[in-house]
Amino acid sequence: MDLGTALRRGELLALRWRAVNLLEGKIEVREALVRGRFTTPKSRASRRVIEIGPRTQEALAALWGVTLYRGDGDLVFCHPFTGKPLDPGTISKRYLRHCCIGRQAVS
């Protein structure tokens, strides 16, 4: 997913649904998860709004449709049963691997 959003891993782990605007295709970077703590971006350049493409919009919409955690303050990428932040290595295994496999099948 980070390939489609240009977000750093810590920004993905801290991404909350309130920062995702699927209708406009934008994500507002508001915080990051660093060493188990939520933090605000260090610089003004890190606080940004990025545009996402239709495939990423579809993937996020599909995720929103199946997650139990859809509130504005809920994490987009969280543990499916607890809603707590994922381990940084888990996001690659759980989400990115599926994106890459899907792309290889298409190519």
VODOVO-18669 format. One record per residue: residue in one letter; x, y, z of N, C-alpha, C, CB in turn. Coordinates in steps of 0.2 Angstrom, whole numbers, padded with zeros to 4 digits, always signed. Glycine has a CB too. Example, Ala and Ser with C-alpha at 12.3 -4.5 7.8 and 13.67 -1.06 7.14 Angstrom:
A+0066-0028+0039+0062-0022+0039+0066-0016+0039+0057-0022+0045S+0064-0011+0035+0068-0005+0036+0064+0000+0039+0070-0003+0029
This chain:
M+0004-0006+0000+0000+0000+0000+0004+0006+0000-0005+0000+0006D+0010+0006+0003+0014+0012+0004+0017+0014-0003+0020+0011+0008L+0017+0009-0008+0019+0011-0015+0014+0015-0018+0020+0004-0019G+0008+0014-0016+0002+0018-0019+0001+0024-0016-0004+0014-0020T+0004+0026-0010+0002+0032-0006+0008+0036-0005+0000+0030+0001A+0014+0034-0006+0020+0037-0004+0021+0039+0003+0021+0044-0008L+0018+0035+0007+0019+0036+0015+0024+0032+0017+0012+0034+0018R+0028+0034+0022+0033+0030+0026+0029+0025+0030+0037+0035+0030R+0033+0020+0032+0030+0015+0036+0027+0017+0042+0035+0009+0037G+0030+0021+0046+0027+0024+0052+0021+0028+0051+0033+0028+0056E+0021+0032+0045+0015+0036+0044+0009+0031+0042+0016+0040+0038L+0010+0025+0039+0005+0021+0037+0002+0017+0044+0008+0015+0033L+0007+0016+0048+0005+0013+0054+0001+0017+0059+0011+0010+0058A+0002+0024+0058-0002+0029+0062-0008+0032+0058+0002+0034+0064L-0009+0029+0052-0015+0032+0048-0021+0031+0051-0014+0030+0041R-0025+0036+0052-0032+0035+0055-0037+0037+0049-0033+0040+0061W-0043+0034+0050-0048+0035+0045-0050+0042+0044-0054+0031+0047R-0050+0046+0049-0051+0053+0048-0047+0057+0043-0051+0057+0055A-0041+0054+0042-0036+0057+0038-0037+0055+0031-0029+0056+0040V-0041+0050+0029-0042+0047+0023-0049+0050+0020-0043+0039+0023N-0048+0053+0014-0054+0056+0010-0055+0052+0004-0053+0063+0009L-0059+0047+0004-0059+0042-0002-0063+0046-0008-0063+0036+0000L-0067+0050-0006-0071+0054-0012-0066+0058-0016-0077+0058-0009E-0062+0062-0012-0057+0066-0015-0051+0063-0017-0056+0072-0011G-0050+0057-0015-0043+0053-0016-0037+0056-0013-0042+0053-0024K-0038+0058-0007-0033+0061-0003-0032+0059+0004-0034+0069-0003I-0026+0059+0006-0024+0057+0013-0020+0063+0016-0020+0050+0013E-0022+0064+0022-0018+0070+0026-0014+0066+0031-0023+0075+0029V-0007+0068+0030-0002+0065+0035-0002+0069+0041+0005+0064+0031R-0004+0066+0046-0005+0070+0053+0000+0067+0058-0012+0070+0055E+0001+0061+0058+0005+0058+0063+0009+0052+0060+0001+0056+0069A+0014+0050+0065+0018+0044+0063+0018+0039+0069+0025+0045+0060L+0019+0033+0068+0021+0029+0074+0028+0027+0074+0016+0022+0074V+0032+0029+0079+0039+0028+0079+0041+0025+0086+0043+0035+0078R+0044+0019+0085+0046+0016+0091+0040+0015+0096+0052+0019+0095G+0034+0013+0094+0028+0012+0098+0025+0018+0100+0030+0008+0103R+0027+0024+0098+0023+0030+0101+0021+0034+0095+0028+0034+0105F+0015+0037+0096+0012+0041+0091+0015+0048+0091+0004+0042+0091T+0017+0051+0086+0021+0057+0086+0018+0061+0080+0028+0056+0086T+0019+0068+0080+0017+0072+0074+0024+0072+0070+0015+0079+0077P+0023+0074+0064+0028+0074+0059+0033+0080+0061+0026+0076+0052K+0039+0079+0060+0045+0083+0063+0045+0090+0059+0051+0080+0062S+0043+0090+0053+0044+0096+0049+0037+0098+0046+0050+0096+0044R+0037+0104+0043+0031+0106+0040+0030+0102+0033+0031+0114+0038A+0036+0100+0030+0036+0097+0024+0033+0090+0025+0043+0096+0021S+0034+0087+0031+0031+0080+0032+0024+0080+0034+0035+0077+0039R+0021+0086+0036+0014+0087+0036+0011+0089+0030+0012+0092+0042R+0008+0084+0026+0006+0085+0019+0000+0082+0018+0012+0083+0015V-0003+0084+0012-0009+0080+0009-0007+0077+0003-0015+0085+0008I-0008+0071+0002-0006+0067-0004-0012+0065-0008-0001+0062-0002E-0011+0064-0014-0017+0062-0018-0015+0054-0019-0017+0065-0025I-0021+0050-0019-0020+0043-0020-0024+0041-0027-0023+0039-0014G-0021+0036-0030-0024+0034-0036-0030+0030-0035-0019+0030-0040P-0034+0028-0041-0040+0024-0040-0039+0017-0037-0043+0023-0047R-0033+0014-0039-0032+0007-0036-0031+0007-0028-0026+0004-0039T-0028+0013-0026-0027+0013-0019-0033+0015-0016-0021+0019-0017Q-0037+0019-0019-0044+0021-0016-0048+0015-0016-0047+0026-0021E-0048+0011-0021-0052+0004-0020-0050+0000-0015-0051+0001-0027A-0043-0001-0014-0040-0005-0009-0042-0003-0002-0033-0006-0009L-0042+0004-0001-0044+0007+0006-0051+0006+0007-0042+0014+0006A-0055+0007+0002-0063+0006+0002-0064-0001+0004-0066+0008-0004A-0061-0006+0001-0062-0013+0002-0060-0014+0010-0058-0017-0002L-0055-0011+0012-0052-0012+0019-0057-0010+0024-0045-0009+0020W-0060-0004+0022-0065+0000+0026-0071-0005+0027-0067+0007+0024G-0073-0008+0021-0079-0012+0021-0078-0019+0025-0080-0014+0014V-0072-0021+0027-0072-0027+0031-0069-0026+0038-0067-0032+0027T-0066-0020+0039-0063-0019+0046-0069-0018+0051-0058-0014+0046L-0067-0020+0057-0072-0018+0063-0071-0012+0066-0071-0024+0068Y-0065-0008+0063-0063-0002+0066-0063+0003+0061-0056-0003+0069R-0069+0007+0061-0071+0012+0055-0072+0019+0058-0077+0010+0052G-0071+0020+0064-0072+0026+0067-0066+0031+0065-0072+0026+0075D-0068+0038+0065-0063+0043+0063-0056+0042+0067-0066+0049+0065G-0056+0040+0073-0050+0039+0077-0047+0032+0076-0051+0041+0084D-0050+0028+0073-0047+0021+0072-0042+0021+0067-0053+0016+0070L-0037+0016+0068-0031+0015+0064-0034+0012+0057-0026+0012+0067V-0031+0014+0052-0033+0010+0045-0030+0003+0045-0030+0014+0039F-0023+0003+0047-0020-0003+0047-0019-0005+0055-0013-0003+0044C-0023-0009+0057-0023-0011+0064-0024-0019+0065-0028-0007+0068H-0023-0021+0071-0024-0028+0073-0031-0029+0072-0022-0030+0080P-0033-0035+0068-0040-0036+0066-0045-0037+0072-0041-0041+0061F-0042-0039+0078-0047-0041+0083-0046-0036+0089-0045-0047+0086T-0041-0032+0089-0040-0027+0095-0040-0020+0093-0033-0029+0098G-0039-0019+0086-0038-0012+0084-0032-0008+0086-0044-0008+0087K-0027-0012+0089-0021-0009+0091-0016-0008+0085-0018-0013+0097P-0011-0004+0086-0006-0003+0081-0003-0010+0079-0001+0002+0082L-0001-0011+0073+0003-0017+0070+0010-0016+0072+0001-0018+0063D+0013-0022+0072+0021-0022+0073+0023-0019+0066+0023-0029+0074P+0028-0015+0065+0030-0013+0059+0032-0018+0054+0037-0009+0060G+0034-0024+0055+0035-0030+0051+0029-0033+0048+0040-0035+0054T+0024-0032+0052+0017-0035+0050+0014-0032+0044+0013-0035+0056I+0015-0025+0044+0011-0022+0039+0014-0024+0032+0012-0014+0039S+0020-0025+0031+0023-0028+0025+0020-0035+0024+0031-0028+0026K+0020-0039+0029+0018-0046+0028+0010-0046+0026+0019-0050+0034R+0006-0042+0030-0001-0043+0029-0004-0039+0023-0004-0040+0036Y-0001-0033+0022-0004-0029+0017+0000-0029+0010-0005-0022+0019L+0006-0027+0011+0010-0026+0005+0012-0032+0001+0017-0023+0007R+0013-0038+0004+0014-0044+0000+0008-0045-0004+0015-0050+0005H+0002-0044-0002-0004-0046-0006-0004-0041-0012-0010-0045-0002C-0002-0035-0011-0002-0030-0016+0003-0032-0022-0001-0023-0014C+0009-0034-0020+0014-0036-0024+0012-0042-0028+0020-0037-0020I+0009-0047-0024+0007-0053-0028+0002-0052-0033+0004-0058-0023G-0003-0047-0031-0008-0046-0036-0005-0042-0042-0013-0041-0033R+0000-0038-0041+0003-0035-0047+0007-0040-0051+0007-0029-0045Q+0010-0044-0048+0014-0049-0052+0009-0053-0057+0018-0054-0048A+0003-0055-0054-0001-0059-0058-0004-0055-0064-0007-0061-0053V-0004-0048-0063-0007-0044-0069-0002-0043-0074-0009-0037-0066S+0005-0042-0072+0010-0041-0076+0011-0047-0081+0016-0039-0073
